[in-house]
Amino acid sequence: MSIVLVGLNHKTAPVEVRERLAFSDEACAASLRALVDGEVVREGLIVSTCNRVEILAASARQKGDDAVGRLSDFLSGERSVPVELFSGHLYTHADEAAVRHVFRVASSLDSMVVGEPQVLGQVRHAYTLAVEAGTAGRVLHKLVHHALRVAKRVRTETGIAASAVSISFTAVELGRKIFGSLKGATVLLVGAGEMAELAAQHLSGAGAARVLVTNRTYEMAQKLAVKFGGEAVEFGALEETLAQADIVICSTGAREYIITPEMAERARAKRRNRPAFFIDISVPRNVDPAVAKLSNLFVFDVDDLEAVVHSNIREREREAERAELIVESEVTQFQQALRALDIGPTVGALKEKLRRIAHEEFERQRNRLGHLTPEQEQAIEQMLMSAVNKISHPVIHRMRRSYDAGEETEVQAWRDIFGLEENSSE
């Protein structure tokens, strides 16, 4: 079998092209069944996200070139977009290159943010849709499961996802590093917009003991607090609430400082001079920089966080080099497994044919052997199967060597000699 992939992503195509070619979950099932014709395309899978649209297919080895054209035409027809509009943005991969691409995508080496975890779930979801549509067969089953194992190995053996590379996540990670752990810490979110929501999402997974949310619009604070199991606080009670917070994360659209040195000083007195950390991810800033001049009060703004982000990105890039080596070794392993999968039906057909010949000969000579006890019949059966295995072993060994060397004509010759063409086409 040949593995073929046609697609485009955030590196090759602008969003206005990607959005016109995107598939909804509902469209995927019908589209996949239309794609798999049993002739050129035997199996199919579609990965469609905000950053990529890719069609992965398995075809008969001699039909690999035809499959590339079919996938491009299919993409155009299914999405009602002229090929000319996106052909310049497409990339195509076949066989080993296609396997490598799938492994890199699943391992988040081809993502907009290297190491981000969402893409693995997207690949798994695409596979589930293909299974439900009945278009994932033995080749794609093996490929996707191997890709999931590769992704797990990359995450286990490298630090590709260990460092935060988003401002919100970095803010939470900074708080975690400062305290060693967020368990037992009280965190105050000032603001309930997108950045605050992302911070709350990370906080919920970091084990903060208590999350307080305040916002000028109290209903928004309530909504965010309920979503992440926190407590909403009236904005008018901001200064009073500061005294309870070990970490304050600010993210509002205010044009002026909403936390002043005077407020922070009074809150510190109520805290009996215990340290507090202000992480200001707002632009313009919400926390007056003068707060940092007070003892035991520490302020980090968005520039401080971006410096950490850039450092973490460089660290991920170094880890990505290690991940690429893992991918390469796994590609080699998969190619060997795929070759065994391809030659397997022929090997099975040969063994089955020789066993059938042996049994037919036994039945033909049965009457001449006279009465046989069950033990004698079992002994004859074992002798016949042993003879079949010894006869077939060197032939199968030569078949495998020929297949591994890419000598398809010699493999076909063995099929012709034993009349296996029909049996091995499954």
C-alpha atoms as one frame of an Amber mdcrd trajectory, in Angstrom:
protein
   0.000   0.000   0.000   1.029   3.603  -0.608   0.356   6.425   1.876  -0.419
   9.824   0.339  -1.075  13.191   1.992  -2.267  16.447   0.417  -2.831  19.579
   2.482  -2.110  23.153   3.418  -1.454  24.873   6.743  -0.695  28.172   8.456
   2.775  28.216   6.885   1.626  27.771   3.286  -1.823  29.371   3.080  -3.500
  32.515   4.508  -6.561  32.133   6.699  -8.936  33.241   3.922  -7.882  30.169
   1.919  -7.858  27.770   4.872 -11.336  28.768   6.018 -12.841  28.076   2.570
 -11.404  24.549   2.558 -12.195  23.660   6.179 -14.501  20.720   6.979 -17.010
  20.598   9.800 -17.424  17.308  11.683 -20.787  16.844  10.006 -19.293  17.280
   6.526 -16.402  14.925   7.207 -18.333  11.634   7.253 -20.105  12.091   3.922
 -16.971  13.555   2.338 -14.797  10.656   3.480 -17.222   8.099   2.064 -17.149
   9.982  -1.242 -13.347  10.036  -1.191 -12.803   6.307  -0.671 -13.670   4.647
  -3.960 -11.987   1.283  -3.332  -9.891   1.648  -6.466  -7.557   4.636  -6.300
  -8.240   5.461  -2.648  -8.708   2.517  -0.289  -8.714   4.432   3.045  -9.089
   8.079   3.987  -8.884  10.567   6.865  -9.339  14.354   7.051  -7.599  16.622
   9.583  -9.341  20.017   9.605  -8.408  22.664  12.188  -8.003  26.440  12.222
  -4.364  25.987  11.212  -4.485  23.124   8.711  -6.588  21.103   6.283  -5.007
  17.784   5.315  -6.315  14.693   3.547  -4.511  11.444   4.301  -5.142   8.395
   2.150  -3.977   4.837   1.585  -3.987   3.543  -1.968  -2.702   0.565  -3.900
   1.033   1.052  -4.432   0.705   1.286  -8.218  -2.060   3.911  -7.808  -0.061
   6.324  -5.618   0.434   8.952  -8.325  -3.248   8.825  -9.276  -4.209   9.323
  -5.625  -2.448  12.708  -5.388  -4.522  14.109  -8.239  -7.680  12.564  -6.862
  -7.164  14.168  -3.452  -6.645  17.632  -4.951  -9.737  17.301  -7.146 -11.700
  15.954  -4.211 -10.756  18.936  -2.054 -11.847  21.319  -4.799 -15.128  19.527
  -5.464 -16.162  18.977  -1.846 -15.525  22.587  -0.821 -16.636  24.137  -4.149
 -13.350  25.997  -4.492 -11.479  26.122  -7.839  -8.177  24.240  -7.747  -6.419
  27.339  -9.080  -7.281  29.211  -5.883  -5.352  26.892  -3.569  -3.027  24.737
  -5.712  -0.121  27.116  -5.079  -0.568  26.620  -1.320  -0.726  22.811  -1.347
   1.979  20.420  -0.252   1.989  16.722  -1.092   3.808  13.878   0.639   3.968
  10.206  -0.246   5.007   7.095   1.647   7.972   7.791   3.963   7.581  11.588
   3.654   3.855  11.287   4.431   4.546   9.131   7.497   7.166  11.624   8.700
   4.714  14.517   8.267   1.965  12.742  10.233   4.385  11.937  13.069   5.627
  15.562  13.162   2.061  16.931  13.218   0.990  14.595  16.030   4.144  15.492
  18.000   3.426  19.232  17.573   6.627  19.843  15.612   4.649  21.354  12.734
   2.412  23.559  14.891   2.258  27.339  15.001   3.485  27.019  18.596   5.890
  24.079  18.805   4.932  21.771  21.655   1.309  22.925  22.030  -0.814  19.983
  23.170  -4.077  20.622  21.279  -2.958  19.150  17.948  -2.675  15.595  19.314
  -6.338  15.693  20.329  -7.205  17.037  16.877  -5.428  14.132  15.169  -7.171
  11.655  17.462 -10.534  13.309  16.717  -9.928  13.131  12.949  -9.153   9.436
  13.291 -12.349   8.860  15.289 -14.396  10.517  12.530 -12.747   8.290   9.916
 -13.431   5.170  11.990 -17.076   6.179  12.388 -17.314   6.805   8.636 -15.794
   3.389   7.950 -12.895   4.822   5.920  -9.998   3.921   8.218  -8.579   0.484
   7.409  -5.564  -1.520   8.487  -2.996   0.963   7.106  -4.462   4.101   8.717
  -5.200   2.185  11.932  -1.541   1.259  12.156  -0.304   4.718  11.096  -2.430
   6.751  13.528  -1.801   4.484  16.508   1.919   4.614  15.780   1.700   8.440
  15.516   0.044   8.618  18.939   2.851   6.517  20.407   5.457   8.765  18.780
   3.783  11.882  20.246   3.742  10.304  23.688   7.402   9.369  23.390   8.329
  12.926  22.326   6.523  14.406  25.339   8.033  11.855  27.710  11.623  11.986
  26.476  11.952  15.706  25.677  10.995  18.980  27.337   9.220  20.264  24.246
   6.072  21.157  26.201   7.685  21.956  29.532   8.125  25.709  29.091   5.234
  28.163  28.830   5.019  30.042  25.527   1.822  32.056  25.982   1.586  35.185
  28.111  -1.296  33.846  30.231   0.329  30.478  30.826   3.667  32.154  31.585
   1.982  34.364  34.182   0.624  31.315  35.995   3.900  29.403  35.677   5.755
  32.405  37.110   3.443  32.384  40.126   3.993  28.664  40.535   7.787  29.057
  40.420   7.741  31.918  42.907   5.765  29.908  45.472   7.149  26.511  44.536
   3.525  25.385  44.318   0.170  27.143  44.075  -1.393  24.754  46.561  -2.652
  26.831  49.430  -2.201  30.113  47.509  -4.981  32.635  46.919  -5.009  34.166
  43.434  -6.914  37.309  42.480  -7.846  37.860  38.818  -8.528  41.521  38.071
 -10.439  41.519  34.793 -12.632  38.869  33.152 -11.658  39.098  29.483  -9.976
  36.561  27.216  -6.529  36.837  28.807  -8.011  36.472  32.280 -10.015  33.446
  31.162  -6.888  31.783  29.772  -5.088  32.508  33.039  -8.015  31.034  35.000
  -7.909  27.935  32.820  -4.234  27.401  33.639  -4.807  28.191  37.307  -7.492
  25.522  37.553  -4.940  22.951  36.477  -2.178  24.326  38.704  -3.944  23.619
  42.000  -4.540  27.130  43.352  -6.434  26.833  46.637  -8.649  29.837  46.017
  -9.333  31.939  42.917 -11.033  35.327  43.292 -12.353  37.222  40.257 -13.242
  40.897  40.082 -14.329  43.017  37.152 -16.039  46.352  36.597 -18.985  44.381
  35.208 -19.854  42.069  38.086 -21.845  39.678  35.895 -18.725  38.907  33.851
 -16.777  38.226  37.026 -19.529  35.865  38.180 -19.568  34.039  34.843 -15.794
  33.460  34.892 -15.789  32.487  38.565 -18.536  29.887  38.059 -16.767  28.435
  35.008 -13.576  27.739  36.952 -14.872  27.188  40.468 -13.785  30.585  41.803
 -15.455  33.390  43.763 -16.709  36.651  42.232 -15.883  39.899  44.063 -17.406
  43.347  43.566 -14.936  45.702  41.876 -15.523  48.264  44.587 -14.001  45.813
  47.077 -10.722  45.536  45.119  -8.503  47.101  47.789  -9.982  44.981  50.566
  -9.567  41.851  48.441  -5.911  42.662  47.692  -5.086  41.893  51.305  -6.250
  38.283  50.791  -4.268  37.628  47.600  -0.818  36.056  47.357  -0.773  36.505
  43.578  -2.632  39.212  41.667  -3.010  38.801  37.888  -4.268  41.954  36.179
  -5.793  41.954  32.703  -8.240  44.789  32.042  -8.794  47.416  29.389  -8.366
  50.307  31.849  -6.355  53.264  30.562  -5.004  54.131  34.016  -3.411  52.387
  36.977  -6.059  50.607  39.021  -3.625  49.376  41.678  -1.638  52.211  43.229
   1.241  52.161  45.718  -1.088  53.497  48.413  -3.571  50.643  47.878  -0.797
  48.084  47.843   0.776  49.529  50.995  -2.493  49.288  52.959  -3.069  45.739
  51.711   0.483  44.770  52.721  -0.112  46.073  56.239  -3.214  43.897  56.555
  -1.175  40.925  55.316   1.374  41.518  58.093   4.069  42.187  55.490   3.736
  38.776  53.848   5.056  38.774  50.226   2.644  39.380  47.339   3.247  39.164
  43.610   1.583  41.341  40.991   1.603  39.970  37.444   0.400  42.691  35.078
  -0.460  41.379  31.592  -2.423  44.496  30.636  -1.454  47.038  28.002  -1.655
  49.821  29.149  -0.413  48.590  32.527  -2.842  48.262  35.447  -0.307  48.174
  38.271   1.706  51.288  39.024   5.412  50.305  38.657   6.083  52.160  41.927
   4.416  49.252  43.754   7.613  47.269  43.121   9.546  49.723  45.303   7.673
  48.555  48.401   9.317  45.792  50.411   7.990  42.257  49.895   5.855  43.384
  46.920   7.023  42.230  43.493   5.705  43.376  40.099   6.122  41.720  36.689
   4.721  43.378  33.582   4.093  42.073  30.063   7.637  42.868  28.927   9.051
  40.747  31.729   6.746  37.891  30.705   7.583  38.216  27.009  11.285  37.904
  27.838  10.472  34.624  29.609   8.315  33.509  26.652  11.128  34.148  24.153
  13.559  32.261  26.357  11.104  29.361  26.598  10.562  29.345  22.834  14.304
  28.990  22.316  14.318  26.142  24.840  11.470  24.418  22.988  13.365  24.780
  19.728  16.356  23.028  21.277  14.091  20.258  22.564  12.462  20.042  19.127
  15.812  18.983  17.671  15.799  15.995  19.997  12.185  15.284  19.066  13.083
  15.240  15.360  15.578  12.441  16.006  12.848  10.428  17.735  10.526  10.977
  14.771  13.190   9.801  12.303  13.816   6.576  14.206  10.075   5.929  14.455
   9.578   6.563  10.718  12.104   3.830   9.979  10.339   1.434  12.342   6.952
   2.182  10.819   8.199   1.689   7.265   9.478  -1.738   8.229   6.146  -2.572
   9.867   4.259  -1.317   6.809   6.331  -3.476   4.480   5.502  -6.477   6.652
   1.852  -5.447   6.507   1.972  -5.215   2.704   3.682  -8.594   2.183   1.612
 -10.215   4.921  -1.445 -11.141   2.802   0.814 -12.771   0.186   2.675 -14.755
   2.843  -0.620 -15.789   4.417  -2.045 -16.797   1.040   1.034 -18.921   0.273
   0.867 -20.745   3.597  -2.861 -21.288   3.230  -2.475 -22.673  -0.302   0.271
 -25.109   0.704  -1.776 -26.255   3.718  -4.791 -26.783   1.468  -2.731 -28.829
  -1.018  -1.383 -30.982   1.823  -4.876 -31.597   3.222  -6.292 -32.385  -0.215
  -3.525 -34.918  -0.855  -4.100 -36.473   2.539  -7.825 -36.854   1.845  -7.098
 -38.233  -1.624  -4.840 -40.945  -0.174  -7.013 -41.495   2.904  -8.552 -44.799
   1.859  -5.166 -46.332   1.086  -3.984 -45.745   4.654  -6.588 -47.989   6.219
  -7.993 -47.435   9.701  -6.241 -44.654  11.606  -6.545 -43.924  15.283  -7.080
 -40.270  16.389  -3.464 -40.241  17.591  -2.236 -41.388  14.158  -4.340 -38.769
  12.363  -2.929 -36.068  14.660   0.623 -37.281  13.992   0.052 -37.191  10.217
  -1.443 -33.682  10.522   1.612 -32.465  12.455   3.948 -34.100   9.915   2.151
 -32.411   6.991   2.204 -28.968   8.641   5.890 -29.399   9.496   6.622 -30.240
   5.853   4.602 -27.216   4.674   6.504 -24.903   7.016   9.902 -26.245   5.940
   9.016 -25.941   2.240   7.519 -22.438   2.568  10.177 -20.961   4.860  12.922
 -20.298   2.256  10.319 -19.051  -0.244   8.827 -16.613   2.296  12.304 -15.476
   3.331  13.148 -14.715  -0.315   9.818 -12.909  -0.780  10.479 -10.669   2.214
  14.013  -9.859   1.039  12.733  -8.994  -2.427   9.968  -6.810  -1.011  12.341
  -4.990   1.363  14.689  -4.341  -1.562  11.823  -2.851  -3.569  11.936  -5.674
  -6.129   8.199  -5.718  -6.777   8.571  -7.681 -10.033  10.233 -10.599  -8.220
   7.513 -10.602  -5.556   4.915 -10.609  -8.323   6.724 -13.523  -9.954   6.341
 -15.562  -6.764   2.643 -14.677  -6.678   2.279 -15.835 -10.274   4.178 -19.083
  -9.659   1.864 -20.065  -6.804  -1.262 -18.490  -8.291  -1.648 -16.080  -5.384
  -2.716 -12.937  -7.242  -6.379 -13.205  -6.350  -5.707 -14.217  -2.726  -3.194
 -11.449  -2.020  -5.262  -8.565  -3.365  -7.316  -8.241  -0.172
